[in-house]
Amino acid sequence: MKKISRRDFLKGSAGALATAALGSTFGVSALADEVSDISGTIEVGGWPSGDDAFEAALEGFNALYPNIEVELVFTDTTSHHQALQTSLAAGAGASDVAMVEGAYIAQYRNSTALANLYDLGADAYADDFVEFKWNQAISDDGTRLVAIPWDIGPTLFYYRTDIFEECGLPTDPDEVAELLSTWDGVLQAAEAVSIENQRWFLPSAIYPYEWLFINRDYYDENLNLILERDGDLECLEACIKIRENGWDMNVDMWSTEAYAAYEAGTCVCVASGVWFSGFLKTDIDPNGAGHWGATVLPAGMPSTNWGGSFLVIPEQSENKEAAWAFVEYMMCTSEAQNAMFGAVDYFPAYKPAWDDAPELYSDPDDYFGGQAPNAIATQVADEIPTDIFNTIMDTTAEGCIYSSVNAGLEAGETAEEIRARLGSDIEAACAELKEQQIQTLKDAGVWSGD
């Protein structure tokens, strides 16, 4: 058993680090009003639509740092992370600044291949960020901060308002939330919108169960797998009925087939972080204005966070001063955060941005037919737990949910059998990673066990 929780350990370390950071190489200050003479060319790497976001904020950055040239090097999410991992291991080839998706942050937070942002003065901003997101980027021994949070993903339930209206269902977010407040209501809506082999309620019946784990909190701080949670079996029973009745496409929500179905209105609903709003507008259904609505997750599910991203500076960067200037401006100013949020719906983890442009978080959105998904996302954000514990096993466990639950559905298993299958599959798939996680916590001095 652990004798010290990682969360308590980090709180104990924060005071000493704050003092040390004040004497850091580049200082800890709110951005200066005058033009900076920091110069050089930096590469910034990531995946779409991060590039659209940065381009929306570059004018403000260039006004402060006219002598820093920024080159955006963007590819798909998987290729980006593979290239970053390879570059960090090789000690060469990484961008000066790189995005890291929230699912991977536990794999990076102890990496000495990433610059310690405390040394660059990042601790001055600790209280300005959503607590759980900031803590995710702190090393297990509490001495290093390897990333600055960019965005959080308050989870929303997206639905095609035109199809709901066609089927006699409500379209107002509050009324849809009321209809879907029970699993009976969810199944009623699924039956109403589905047409055999032509139109489906969801991309896959596994997703309602996956929504219970969107915080990626598969393990507690003693590394016990925690699959049993409120409403999990009832949720699985609904998943079984959706599959049995053919109300799901039985495809991955990120697949080409699913994207085409969202656009065509043949896959009617999907849940995701609020950043999915930007995906709909720019990548999936750019001509879909007025066809989409969003509300809270169904059946009384708790408020959750789906993903989000961070910025890191690889230790190999030869211009950390310029790299930090970019990270500091983009992540730690309301001006940049709200410019990016307006462009791509990356909901800021930087809390001052919420107050500095309230209209972005409450005004009607024409794409959503005058609804205000960001206002719902703001409410959800306020309810996300602050004590989310993430591990290096999370992405593997997440993959098991899709494959194992889908296998259980195909085999006609009961809810209890599917949950047992999943637990066994996760424990087997994560056994080696769990040993690595235990060793990491031992090395950090926050684990004691047999």
N, C-alpha and C positions, 0 to 999 in steps of 0.2 A: 504493500500500500504506500501511496505517497504520503510523506510527512508534511510537505509544503505544497500548496496548490500553486500552479503557474501564475494564476491571476493575482494571488496575494504577493507572490515573489516579485512580480512586475511592479506592483504598487509600491513595494518597499524600495525598489531600485530607482524609482522615478525622481525622487528628490535630489539624490546625489548626481544623477545624470544631468539634471537641469542646471546645476551649478557648473559642472564641467563644460556643458555646451556653450555657456556664455563666453568662454575663452577660446572658442573654436577658430579654425583657420579663416573661415569666411564670415564669421559673425552670425548673430541671430537677430534679425531686425525685420520689421515690416518693410516692404519694398520701398526703397528710396524714391522720392518724387523726381529727383534729377536724373538725367540720362547717365547710364553707366558706361564706363570705358572697357568693361570686360569684352574680350574679342575671341574670335575663332569660329571654326565650323564644327557643328555637332550633328551626329546622326540620331534620329529618334525612331525607334522601331515598335511595331505593334500590328494590330489587325483592324480592318474596317469595323465600325465607322469612327474609330479613334482619329484617323487622319482628317476626316471631315470636321471633327471637333477642334483639333489643333488649328486647322486652317481658319476656323471661325474666331480664334483668339489670338492669332499671330500678329495682327495689326497692333494690338496693345502691347504685346511682348516686344515687337520691333521698335516701338516708340521708346521703350525703356532701355533696350539693348540693341541699338542700331548696328553694332559691330559684331554681333553673333549671327552667323548664318545657320539656319536650321534645315536639314535635309530629312524628309520623311521617307522611311523605308518600311512599307507595309505589305503584308501578305495575309493569308488565312490564319486563323487562330492556332491550329495544330502545327502548321509549318513554322510559325513564329516561335512557339515555345520549344519546338525541337531544335531550331537553329540557336536559340538563346542558350539552351542547356549544353549543346555542343560547344559553343563559343566560350562559355564560362569554364567548362572542363578543360578546354585547350589553352585558355588564358589569352586568347586573341580572337578577333573577328566579331565581337559584340558591338551593338550600338552604344553610343554614349549614354543614352536614356532608353529604357525599354519598358513596355507595358507587361504586366503579369496579371493573368486572370485569377480571380479570387479562389478558384478551385485548386490552384497550384501554390498558393502563398505559403502553406505549411512546409512545402518542400524546399522553400528558399529562405525561410526566416533565420536559419542558422548558418547560412552560406557566407563564408569569408571571401568568396569571389565577388560579392556585392559590397559596395562602399557602405560604411557605417554612417548613416545620415545624421546621427547625433554629432559626429565630428564636423558636420557642415552647418549645424545650428538648428536642426529640425525640431528639437524639443520645445522650442519657443511656441510651436503651433499645436502642441499635444492637446490642449483643452479645446481647440477649435474643431476637432474632428469627432465623428461618431465613435464612442468609446470602444465598442467591440471591434470595429474595423481597424482602428489604430493599434490595438493590442495584438491583432493578428500578424502584424509586421515586426513585432519585437522578438528578439531571440529568446530562447527558453531560459537563458541565464539572466535575462533582463539588461544586458550591457550594450546591445546593438539594436538599432532600428534600420532595417534593410530596405524599406519601401515607404512611400507616402500614399495613403489611400486616395483614389480618384473618386470612385462612385460606389454607391450601394444600390441594391436592387429590390426595393419593396415589391413583393410579389402581387401581381394583379391577375384577374381572370378576364381574358379577352373573348369577345363574342361578336358574331356577325349580326348587327342590328337588323339588316334587311331580311335575313333568314328568320330571325326571331319574330319579326313583324309578320312575315308571310305565314308563319305557323301559329299565329295567334298568341304568341308569348309576349310578355312585357319587354320593353327596350330601355326604359329608364334604369340607371345603375342601381338605385335603391330598391326598385321593384324587382329587378333581376336578382339582387342579393337576397331578397325575401323569398322569391320562388326557389332559389337554390340553397336555402338555409338548412335543409335536411337532405339526406340521401334519397328519400322518396321524391323530393322535388327535383333533384339532379336527374334521377332516372326518368321522371316525367318529361323533363326538357329534352333528354337524350332521345327518347322515343318520338317526341313531337317533331324534331328537326331531321331525323334520320330517314333516308330512303334506301332500301336495300340495294347494295352494290352501286349506289349513285351519290349518296350524301351521308356524311358521318358526323357524329357529335364531337369526337376527339381524334387526334392522330393515333393514339394508342390507349388502350384501357389501363395500362400500367400507371399512367401519369397521376391520377388522383392519389394513389398510394405514394408515389415519389414526392408529391407536394408536402407530405408530412415530414420529409427529411431535407427540405430545400435549404435550411440553415447549414446543412452538411455537418450536423451534430450527431454523428453516428456513435461516438464513443464519449463516455464521461472521462473525468480527469484521472481515473484509475485504469483507463483503457478497457473498460467493460463495454461490450457492444450493447446498445440500448434500442432494440427494435420495438419492444412493447411500450406503447404510448397511447394517450387518450384517443379512442375512436379508430384505432388501427384496423381491428378486425371488421368493423362495420364498413370501413372504407374498402377493404379488400373484397368484401361481399358485393359492394356496388361495382367494383372493377370486374368481378366475375360475371355479373349480370350484363354489363356493357359488352363484354366480349361474347357471351353466349348469344346475345341478340343481334350481333353484327353491327353495333352502333359505333365502332371505332374502325379506323382504316388499317390498324395493325402495322403502322410504320413509325419510324423515328420522327419526332417533331421537327428535327433540323434537316430532314431529307429533302431532296428535290421534289419528290412526290408530295410531301406535306406542304412545302412552299407554294407549289402550283395549286393545291387544293384550298389553301387559305385565300389566295387571290381569286380563285374561281367561285368561292363560296360553297365548295363541296366538303370542306372540313370547317365546321362552324365555330368551334371553340378551341382555345389553347390558353394555358397559363404560363407566365414568365415574369421575370423582373421587369420593372417599368421601363428599362432600356429597350425592351421589345417594341415599345411605341415607335422609337426611331427606326428599328429594323423594318417595321411595317411601312413607314412613310418613305424610306429611301431604297430598300432592297426587295422586300417581299411583295408589297401591294401599293406602289406609289400612286396608282389611280383609284385607290379605295376610299378616298375621302367620303365620309358620311355613311360608310358601311360597317364601321367598327364601333364597339363600345367596350368599356372596361369597368370592372367592379372588384370587390374583395373575393378571396377564395371561398369556395362553397362549404356547406355542411359544418359551419362553426369552426373551421380550421383556424389555428392561431396565425397571427401576423408573422411573416417570415421574410428573410432576405435571400434573394437568389443572385448569387455571384457578386458582380462588381469587379473593379480592377484597381491596380496599383501601378505606380511608376518606381523603377529602380535605376540605380546608377552602377553599372559594373565597375569593379575595382580597376579593371584594365583601361578604363577611359583615360585618355591623355589630357582631357580638359574638363576636369571635374567642376571647376569654378563655373564655366559656362553651362555645363550640364545641370548643376544645382540651380543656377539662375533660371533655367527653363522650368525645372520641376517646381521651384518655389513660386514662380509667377503663375504657372498653369494650375497648380494644386492649392495654393495658399492665398489666392486673392478671389474675392467675389466677382470682380470684373471678368476674369478669365473663366471661372467656373460657370457663371451664368451665361456667358457667351457660348460656351460649349454645350451647356444644358439646353439652351434654346435651339441649338443646331441638331443635336443627336439624342436628346432625352437621357443623357447619363446623369442620374440623380446624384448631386454632390454629397460626398461624405463630409465636406467642409461646411459646417453648420452656419457660419455667418452668411453664406450665400443665400440661405433660405429667407433671411430677414431683409437682405439688401435688395431683393427684387421679388417681392411677394406676388406680383402679378404672374410670374412664371409658374408659380405653384398653386394658383387658384383660378386663373382666368379660363374661360371656355376655350377649347381647342377645335378649330374648324375641321380638322381631319376626323375627329371623333364626333362630328355632328353637333358641336356645341357642348358636348360633355366636357368634364374637367378631370381626366384621369390623374393628373399630377396632384390635384387636391386630395384624391383618395390615397395616392401613394404617400403623401405627406402624413396623413393620419396613420397609415400602416407603419411608416418609418418610426413614428413616435412609440409604437408598441412592440418593436422588434426587441427581443431579449438582449441584454448587454453582456451576458456571460457565455456566449457561444464558444465551445471548445473544439478546435479543429486539429487534425492530425495528418500525417503523410499517407494514411490509409484511405482518406476520404474519396479520392477520385476512383480508386479501385472499388470501394464499397458502392459508390454511386453507379458504376458500371454493372455491378451485380444486381442492383435493383431492377434495372431494365431487363437484363438477360434472365435472371432467375424467376422474377415474377411473371415474365412473359412465358417462360417454360412451364410454370405452374398453371397458368391460365390455359395454355394449350393442352396440358395433360388432364384438365378437368379436376384439379385438386381443390380442396376446401380452403377457406381462409387460413385456418390453423396450419394446414399442411404447407401452404405457400410461404407463410412466415417462417416455419421451421426449415424449409428448403433454403430460404434466403439466408437465415442465420448461419446455417452450415456452410453455404457457399461463400459468404463473406469471410468467415473465420478461416476457411481453407485458403482463399485467395489472398488474404491479408496477413497470413501467419509470419512470413519473413519480414514484411514491412513493420509489423507490430514489434518484432524483436529489435529492429532498427530504431523505432520510435522510443522504446524503453531505454535503449543504450544512449540515445540522444538526451533523454531526460536525466539519466544517471550522470552523464558528462556535465550537464548544466547544474547538477546539484539539487534538482527538484523532484527526484524520484528515489524511493527506497523500497526494495522488495527482495523476495527470495530468488 
